[in-house]
Amino acid sequence: MRQLNRETVPSQELPIKILQFGEGNFLRAFVDWMIDIMNKEHNYNSGVAIVQPIEFGMTDLLRKQDNLYHHIYRGLKDGKAISETRLISCVQKAINPFEQKKEYDDLAILNELELVISNTTEAGIVFKADDCPKDGELAATYPGKLTQLLLSRFNHFNGDTAKGLKFIPVELIDKNGEKLKKAILDYAKLWDLSEEFTQWVDKSNYFANTLVDRIVPGYPKDEIDEIKKSIGFDDNLVVSSEIFHLWVIEGCEEIQKAFPADKCGLNVIYTKDLSPYRTRKVRILNGAHTSMVPVALLNGIETVRESVESDNVGEFVHHIIFNEIAPTINLPKAELELYATEVLERFMNPYIHHELKSIALNSISKYKVRVLPSLLDSLKTNNKLPEGLVLAFTYLIKLYLSESFTIQDNDEVIAFFSTLSATAETPEAIIRKVLGEVSFWDTDLNQINGLTEMMTSQLEKLNKDAAISNFKF
């Protein structure tokens, strides 16, 4: 089997225009996959320099393969199973700044550098007042490192307004671009940097808020021997993903020009307001996950795919998505129905084994964020409670009280339901106590007209027989 490098696979050398903080599975199967398509099929001509954001990572593995790797995307498209493999060659450098400080510093003064893309996890975009590195030291936080990089660039180019950068973070936090910019400006103030530099950061650099959506299982270890044989290379960085991809970017014209992925046939949307798209993803994709978990588990089902493909749970999931969740979202009906159809197809992906118990983690807080808003908006719009979402709520309480399933949640939630289970309360008393636990919901849900009564009736029914077939939609 051949080694994977640029001698065995000759590839074009590209100018480094993109700095990428993060070398993990998601960025390589999402961002770098897009850039590779843009380069090879749309003459984008942009190379990527990857920076390892934490001390221990995978840049050494990338360098061993001359920054080459294969991406496999697999799933259902119009009901047909699809599997395609692509050699990704857009990455030109992989740098560990903790060991390669000079190489990292040199990135700041690259003449053709335009973009910074990052995925440093939800905890990455943070300001810490004690992050005050001495001369020559690397800042501890990601925004601190960016402040150092921008300062070097500002000084090298004498504050040239044309040498500012465009930032497209993909960390899964709301307003990620705005929060990244604020953290950098906070470091400029903390470190007593010049007003000229602060103004340059504020006016000559551009920050986008983003939303990303793609399931990336990562390294397919159970199939890797067969995959290596198929591709003919000893690739230790193969990364797999589903077919579906979506990148919503709330960015200015400068960012859109620097990264015209929307013009290259990719599912990238530039918009002035991404909040409806965030609502769509959280309520339809994540909300359906959270709703199906207790229903499916208490009906003897273990995976997302089995849930959607089963007659009764599948009917339930289809009903809540199309009839109760989607109508609450302020986007065109056709667009919502297309996305909902894609979500169901993603749930049925035969290449992804998505266990329900892994989604069940912290389900109380997930229900509050992902499902409860749809329930309340549906009630407001239709002047009646959405039976499916209410039933999912009742099933959730039943699951937390179940002796056959070990729920994982924070200590306070576990203690609450343990006490509730031990007191052998009536169904009505249980429902009233759960709905009235303000620490869970930030309000007393017993105040919602008819909710307590509907859930009490449903719990009484579930206590006799938890089969979803007992409920009709």
NORHUSUL-V345671 format. One record per residue. N is the residue number from 1. RES is the residue in one letter. SS is DSSP state (A for helix, B for strand, O for the rest). PSI is psi in whole degrees, 0 to 359 (NA if undefined). OMEGA is omega as a letter, one per 30 degrees, with the letter a starting at -180 (NA if undefined). Layout:
BEGIN
n={N:N}
res={RES:RES}
ss={SS:SS}
psi={PSI:PSI}
omega={OMEGA:OMEGA}
END
This chain:
BEGIN
n={1:2:3:4:5:6:7:8:9:10:11:12:13:14:15:16:17:18:19:20:21:22:23:24:25:26:27:28:29:30:31:32:33:34:35:36:37:38:39:40:41:42:43:44:45:46:47:48:49:50:51:52:53:54:55:56:57:58:59:60:61:62:63:64:65:66:67:68:69:70:71:72:73:74:75:76:77:78:79:80:81:82:83:84:85:86:87:88:89:90:91:92:93:94:95:96:97:98:99:100:101:102:103:104:105:106:107:108:109:110:111:112:113:114:115:116:117:118:119:120:121:122:123:124:125:126:127:128:129:130:131:132:133:134:135:136:137:138:139:140:141:142:143:144:145:146:147:148:149:150:151:152:153:154:155:156:157:158:159:160:161:162:163:164:165:166:167:168:169:170:171:172:173:174:175:176:177:178:179:180:181:182:183:184:185:186:187:188:189:190:191:192:193:194:195:196:197:198:199:200:201:202:203:204:205:206:207:208:209:210:211:212:213:214:215:216:217:218:219:220:221:222:223:224:225:226:227:228:229:230:231:232:233:234:235:236:237:238:239:240:241:242:243:244:245:246:247:248:249:250:251:252:253:254:255:256:257:258:259:260:261:262:263:264:265:266:267:268:269:270:271:272:273:274:275:276:277:278:279:280:281:282:283:284:285:286:287:288:289:290:291:292:293:294:295:296:297:298:299:300:301:302:303:304:305:306:307:308:309:310:311:312:313:314:315:316:317:318:319:320:321:322:323:324:325:326:327:328:329:330:331:332:333:334:335:336:337:338:339:340:341:342:343:344:345:346:347:348:349:350:351:352:353:354:355:356:357:358:359:360:361:362:363:364:365:366:367:368:369:370:371:372:373:374:375:376:377:378:379:380:381:382:383:384:385:386:387:388:389:390:391:392:393:394:395:396:397:398:399:400:401:402:403:404:405:406:407:408:409:410:411:412:413:414:415:416:417:418:419:420:421:422:423:424:425:426:427:428:429:430:431:432:433:434:435:436:437:438:439:440:441:442:443:444:445:446:447:448:449:450:451:452:453:454:455:456:457:458:459:460:461:462:463:464:465:466:467:468:469:470:471:472:473}
res={M:R:Q:L:N:R:E:T:V:P:S:Q:E:L:P:I:K:I:L:Q:F:G:E:G:N:F:L:R:A:F:V:D:W:M:I:D:I:M:N:K:E:H:N:Y:N:S:G:V:A:I:V:Q:P:I:E:F:G:M:T:D:L:L:R:K:Q:D:N:L:Y:H:H:I:Y:R:G:L:K:D:G:K:A:I:S:E:T:R:L:I:S:C:V:Q:K:A:I:N:P:F:E:Q:K:K:E:Y:D:D:L:A:I:L:N:E:L:E:L:V:I:S:N:T:T:E:A:G:I:V:F:K:A:D:D:C:P:K:D:G:E:L:A:A:T:Y:P:G:K:L:T:Q:L:L:L:S:R:F:N:H:F:N:G:D:T:A:K:G:L:K:F:I:P:V:E:L:I:D:K:N:G:E:K:L:K:K:A:I:L:D:Y:A:K:L:W:D:L:S:E:E:F:T:Q:W:V:D:K:S:N:Y:F:A:N:T:L:V:D:R:I:V:P:G:Y:P:K:D:E:I:D:E:I:K:K:S:I:G:F:D:D:N:L:V:V:S:S:E:I:F:H:L:W:V:I:E:G:C:E:E:I:Q:K:A:F:P:A:D:K:C:G:L:N:V:I:Y:T:K:D:L:S:P:Y:R:T:R:K:V:R:I:L:N:G:A:H:T:S:M:V:P:V:A:L:L:N:G:I:E:T:V:R:E:S:V:E:S:D:N:V:G:E:F:V:H:H:I:I:F:N:E:I:A:P:T:I:N:L:P:K:A:E:L:E:L:Y:A:T:E:V:L:E:R:F:M:N:P:Y:I:H:H:E:L:K:S:I:A:L:N:S:I:S:K:Y:K:V:R:V:L:P:S:L:L:D:S:L:K:T:N:N:K:L:P:E:G:L:V:L:A:F:T:Y:L:I:K:L:Y:L:S:E:S:F:T:I:Q:D:N:D:E:V:I:A:F:F:S:T:L:S:A:T:A:E:T:P:E:A:I:I:R:K:V:L:G:E:V:S:F:W:D:T:D:L:N:Q:I:N:G:L:T:E:M:M:T:S:Q:L:E:K:L:N:K:D:A:A:I:S:N:F:K:F}
ss={O:B:B:O:O:O:O:O:O:O:O:O:O:O:O:B:B:B:B:B:B:O:O:O:A:A:A:A:A:O:A:A:A:A:A:A:A:A:A:A:A:A:O:O:O:O:B:B:B:B:B:B:O:O:O:O:O:O:A:A:A:A:A:A:O:O:O:O:B:B:B:B:B:B:B:B:B:O:O:B:B:B:B:B:B:B:B:B:O:O:B:B:B:B:B:B:O:O:O:O:A:A:A:A:A:A:A:O:O:O:O:O:O:O:B:B:B:B:O:O:O:O:O:O:O:O:O:O:O:O:O:O:O:O:O:O:O:O:O:O:O:A:A:A:A:A:A:A:A:A:A:A:A:A:A:A:O:O:O:O:A:A:A:O:O:B:B:B:B:O:O:O:O:O:O:A:A:A:A:A:A:A:A:A:A:A:A:A:A:A:O:O:O:O:A:A:A:A:A:A:A:A:A:A:O:B:B:B:B:B:B:B:B:O:O:O:O:B:O:O:A:A:A:A:A:A:A:A:A:A:A:O:B:B:O:O:O:O:B:B:B:O:O:O:O:B:B:B:B:B:O:O:A:A:A:A:A:A:O:O:A:A:A:O:O:O:O:B:B:B:O:O:O:O:A:A:A:A:A:A:A:A:A:A:A:A:A:A:A:A:A:A:A:A:A:A:A:O:O:O:O:O:B:A:A:A:A:A:A:O:A:A:A:A:A:A:A:A:A:A:A:A:A:A:A:A:A:A:O:O:O:O:A:A:A:A:A:A:A:A:A:A:A:A:A:A:A:O:O:O:O:O:O:O:B:A:A:A:A:O:O:O:A:A:A:A:A:A:A:A:A:A:A:A:A:A:A:A:A:A:A:A:O:O:O:O:A:A:A:A:A:A:A:A:A:A:A:A:A:A:A:O:O:O:O:O:O:O:O:O:A:A:A:A:A:A:A:A:A:A:A:A:O:O:O:O:A:A:A:A:A:A:A:A:A:O:O:A:A:A:A:O:O:O:A:A:A:O:O:O:A:A:A:A:A:A:A:A:A:A:A:A:A:A:O:O:O:A:A:A:O:O:O}
psi={134:147:149:111:181:2:319:335:86:134:158:137:130:146:138:108:350:127:126:116:107:131:14:179:317:309:322:331:358:291:307:327:316:313:321:318:316:322:309:333:349:14:43:326:51:124:159:134:119:133:128:116:340:166:324:122:210:14:331:322:322:314:326:334:21:34:24:147:167:141:133:124:135:145:199:137:114:39:356:138:131:139:120:144:138:133:121:123:13:339:123:330:151:117:133:103:342:338:339:61:317:317:323:314:325:336:329:333:15:126:323:2:132:318:149:121:141:152:91:24:168:335:0:322:94:146:128:122:343:6:83:78:147:171:129:347:153:133:153:320:161:311:329:317:320:322:317:316:315:324:317:319:318:314:317:319:15:40:21:121:340:352:12:166:162:129:127:82:151:12:141:62:152:141:45:321:315:320:326:315:316:318:319:315:326:322:322:321:315:320:4:45:163:155:327:318:316:317:323:316:316:319:334:358:149:137:127:143:142:162:130:153:107:134:123:95:334:222:119:71:328:343:7:324:317:322:315:320:320:317:341:13:151:77:114:12:24:137:136:153:170:171:315:140:144:132:113:125:120:83:165:176:325:320:320:322:322:335:76:48:332:341:2:23:11:153:67:127:123:133:159:344:109:357:321:327:323:317:317:312:312:318:318:302:300:323:321:319:308:323:321:334:302:325:311:315:319:357:21:21:145:339:162:314:315:324:311:328:345:151:305:311:323:319:319:312:315:317:311:324:307:329:340:327:303:318:348:355:136:70:160:140:316:320:318:318:324:314:317:319:319:321:314:322:323:320:331:10:116:349:355:122:89:104:135:325:334:331:337:345:129:44:333:308:326:318:318:317:321:332:317:319:323:319:313:320:324:318:317:320:317:354:28:155:139:110:322:314:326:319:320:322:315:317:322:315:318:320:318:336:354:139:347:353:126:107:146:121:182:165:322:318:315:316:320:309:331:317:318:319:323:338:353:50:162:160:319:318:321:311:316:321:320:312:332:0:92:331:337:317:356:9:168:106:350:343:348:120:119:348:313:316:317:316:326:314:318:318:321:319:318:326:334:321:116:7:129:339:346:350:136:144:NA}
omega={a:l:a:l:a:l:l:l:l:a:a:l:a:l:a:l:a:l:a:l:a:a:a:a:a:a:a:a:a:a:a:l:l:a:l:l:a:l:a:a:a:l:l:l:a:l:a:l:a:l:l:a:l:a:a:a:a:a:l:l:l:a:l:l:a:l:l:l:l:l:l:l:a:l:l:l:a:l:a:l:a:l:a:a:a:l:a:a:a:a:a:a:l:a:l:a:l:l:a:a:a:l:l:a:a:l:a:a:l:a:a:a:a:a:l:l:a:l:a:a:a:a:a:a:a:l:l:a:l:l:a:a:l:a:l:l:l:l:a:a:l:l:l:l:l:l:l:a:a:l:l:a:l:a:a:a:l:l:l:a:a:a:l:a:l:a:l:l:l:l:a:l:l:l:a:l:l:a:l:l:a:a:l:l:l:l:l:l:a:a:l:l:a:l:l:l:l:l:l:l:a:a:a:l:a:a:a:l:a:l:l:a:l:l:a:l:l:a:a:a:a:a:a:a:l:l:l:l:a:a:l:a:l:a:a:l:l:l:a:l:l:l:a:l:l:l:l:a:l:a:a:a:l:l:a:l:a:a:a:a:l:l:a:l:l:a:l:a:l:a:l:a:a:a:l:l:l:l:l:a:a:a:a:a:a:l:l:l:a:a:a:a:a:l:a:a:a:l:l:a:a:a:l:a:l:a:a:a:l:a:a:l:l:l:l:a:l:a:a:a:a:a:a:a:a:a:a:a:a:l:l:a:a:l:l:a:l:l:l:l:l:l:l:l:l:l:a:a:a:a:a:l:a:a:a:a:l:l:a:a:l:a:l:l:l:l:a:a:a:a:a:l:l:l:a:l:l:l:a:a:a:a:l:a:l:a:a:a:l:l:l:l:a:l:a:l:l:l:a:l:a:l:a:a:l:a:l:a:a:a:a:l:l:a:l:a:l:l:a:a:a:a:l:a:l:l:a:a:l:a:a:a:l:a:a:a:a:l:l:a:a:l:l:a:l:a:l:a:l:a:a:a:a:a:l:l:l:a:l:l:a:l:l:a:a:a:l:a:l:a:a:l:NA}
END
